[in-house]
Amino acid sequence: MSSIVRPVLVLFFVLTVLCGVVYPAVVFGIGRAAFPHQAQGSLVLVAGQPVGSSLIGQAFSAPRYFWGRPSATTPMPNNGAGSAGSNLGPTNPALVSAVKERIAALRRADPGNHAPVPVDLVTASASGLDPDISLAAARYQAGRVAAARRLPEQQVRALIEALGHDRALGLFGEPRVNVLALNLALDAGMARRQP
């Protein structure tokens, strides 16, 4: 019996050290060396202080800011610990009701805007933490943000285009813009104020 137990315990100890200590340490070290910004959480700093992550959506609700995708992590929006989709199908009455409420809220926030509402402004993603919105969703909100900040709408639209990203590798996803980067650029005065 001891001839079986001893090798099993040695193998257990060796594999524990290799898989539980050495491998994670090597992967951590490679990540820190090859991708230092991402390994630190892709934090966005303003005046040396973290204000968010470029990879996790933050909730903005003031009219002077661009709003991101709705989060399915309610009641606490953009809760990274509760990242999940709603699992509601397209014919589910709860989803239909939520979408109608979101459309109504967007219309109330910008009553003069009669353009079709982009789908990513009224539907939550699988994670509920999307940091980006489509360029169409940003353009839809440009008038409201410009009016709230007393900026020419064309300047806000130019900022959207300047900060926008094309499809990944020219093929995957949709053209998009990071909501946090866009709002921080507005706060930093990258779009000139009207006199």
C-alpha positions in Angstrom: 0.0 0.0 0.0 2.8 2.5 0.9 4.4 1.7 -2.4 1.3 3.2 -4.1 0.6 6.0 -1.7 4.1 7.5 -1.7 4.3 8.0 -5.5 0.8 9.4 -5.6 1.6 11.9 -2.9 4.8 13.0 -4.6 3.0 13.3 -8.0 0.2 15.3 -6.3 2.8 17.7 -4.7 4.8 18.1 -7.9 1.7 18.8 -10.0 0.3 21.2 -7.4 3.6 23.2 -7.4 3.8 23.1 -11.2 0.2 23.9 -12.0 -0.7 26.0 -9.0 2.5 28.0 -8.5 5.0 27.8 -11.4 2.6 28.0 -14.3 0.5 30.9 -12.9 3.7 32.8 -12.0 5.1 32.4 -15.6 1.8 33.4 -17.2 1.5 36.4 -14.9 5.1 37.4 -15.7 4.7 37.1 -19.4 1.4 39.1 -19.2 3.1 41.9 -17.2 6.1 42.0 -19.6 4.2 41.7 -22.9 1.0 43.5 -22.1 1.6 45.8 -19.1 -1.4 48.1 -19.7 -3.9 45.3 -20.1 -2.4 43.3 -17.2 -3.1 46.3 -15.0 -6.7 46.4 -15.9 -6.5 48.8 -18.9 -7.0 51.6 -16.4 -7.7 55.1 -17.7 -6.0 57.8 -15.6 -6.8 61.5 -15.4 -4.3 63.6 -13.4 -2.8 60.4 -12.2 -6.0 59.1 -10.7 -7.9 56.1 -12.2 -11.3 57.1 -13.6 -12.3 53.8 -15.2 -11.2 51.0 -17.5 -11.1 51.1 -21.3 -12.5 47.6 -21.2 -15.4 47.9 -18.8 -18.4 50.1 -19.5 -19.3 52.8 -16.9 -22.8 54.1 -16.3 -23.4 57.7 -17.5 -26.8 59.2 -17.1 -26.3 63.0 -17.3 -27.5 64.6 -20.6 -24.1 66.1 -21.1 -22.5 62.7 -21.5 -22.8 60.0 -24.1 -24.6 56.9 -22.7 -23.4 53.4 -23.2 -25.3 50.2 -23.8 -27.8 49.3 -21.1 -26.5 46.7 -18.6 -28.3 43.5 -17.7 -26.5 43.7 -14.3 -29.2 45.8 -12.7 -30.1 47.0 -10.2 -26.5 48.0 -10.0 -25.5 49.1 -13.5 -22.2 48.0 -14.9 -21.5 45.7 -12.0 -18.4 43.7 -13.1 -19.0 41.1 -10.3 -22.5 40.4 -11.7 -21.5 40.3 -15.4 -24.2 38.3 -17.3 -26.8 38.6 -20.0 -30.5 38.8 -19.3 -31.2 35.6 -21.2 -34.5 37.1 -22.4 -35.4 36.0 -25.9 -36.6 38.4 -28.6 -40.3 37.5 -28.0 -40.2 37.7 -24.2 -42.6 40.4 -23.0 -40.2 41.6 -20.4 -37.5 42.3 -23.0 -40.1 44.0 -25.3 -41.2 46.1 -22.4 -37.7 47.0 -21.3 -36.8 48.1 -24.9 -39.9 50.2 -25.1 -39.0 51.9 -21.8 -35.5 52.6 -23.0 -36.7 54.1 -26.3 -39.1 56.3 -24.3 -36.3 57.4 -22.0 -34.1 58.3 -25.0 -37.0 60.3 -26.6 -37.6 62.1 -23.3 -33.9 63.0 -23.0 -33.8 64.4 -26.6 -37.4 65.2 -27.7 -36.3 66.9 -30.9 -34.5 63.8 -32.1 -36.8 61.8 -34.4 -34.1 59.6 -35.9 -34.4 55.8 -35.5 -32.9 54.7 -32.2 -29.8 52.4 -32.7 -30.4 48.9 -31.4 -27.3 49.0 -29.1 -28.8 51.9 -27.1 -31.8 49.8 -26.1 -30.5 46.2 -25.8 -28.1 44.9 -23.3 -25.1 42.9 -24.3 -24.2 39.4 -23.1 -21.8 40.7 -20.5 -23.7 44.0 -19.7 -20.3 45.7 -19.5 -19.6 46.9 -23.1 -17.3 49.9 -23.1 -18.1 50.8 -26.7 -21.1 51.9 -28.6 -21.6 51.9 -32.4 -20.8 55.1 -34.3 -24.5 55.2 -35.1 -25.4 55.2 -31.4 -22.9 58.0 -30.7 -24.1 60.1 -33.7 -27.7 59.6 -32.4 -26.7 61.2 -29.1 -24.6 64.0 -30.6 -27.4 66.6 -30.6 -28.3 66.1 -27.0 -24.7 66.2 -25.8 -23.9 69.3 -27.9 -27.0 71.1 -26.6 -26.2 70.2 -22.9 -22.6 71.4 -23.3 -23.5 74.4 -25.5 -21.2 73.1 -28.2 -21.7 73.1 -32.0 -23.1 69.7 -33.0 -20.6 69.5 -35.8 -17.7 69.6 -33.3 -19.2 66.9 -31.3 -19.7 64.8 -34.4 -16.1 65.5 -35.5 -14.9 64.2 -32.0 -16.9 61.0 -32.5 -15.3 60.4 -35.9 -11.8 61.2 -34.5 -12.1 58.8 -31.6 -14.0 56.1 -33.6 -12.5 52.7 -34.3 -13.0 50.7 -37.5 -13.9 47.0 -37.6 -11.2 44.7 -36.0 -8.9 43.6 -38.8 -11.3 45.4 -41.2 -13.7 42.4 -40.9 -15.0 41.8 -37.4 -17.5 43.7 -35.4 -18.9 47.1 -36.2 -17.3 50.6 -36.2 -17.4 51.8 -32.7 -16.3 54.4 -30.1 -15.3 54.0 -26.5 -17.8 55.8 -24.3 -15.4 56.6 -21.5 -12.8 58.0 -23.9 -15.4 60.1 -25.7 -16.8 61.6 -22.4 -13.3 62.3 -21.1 -12.4 64.0 -24.3 -15.5 66.2 -24.0 -14.6 67.0 -20.3 -11.1 67.8 -21.3 -12.4 70.4 -23.8 -11.4 68.7 -27.0 -14.5 70.1 -28.6 -14.5 74.0 -28.4 -17.3 75.7 -26.5 -19.6 78.2 -28.1 -19.3 81.9 -27.0 
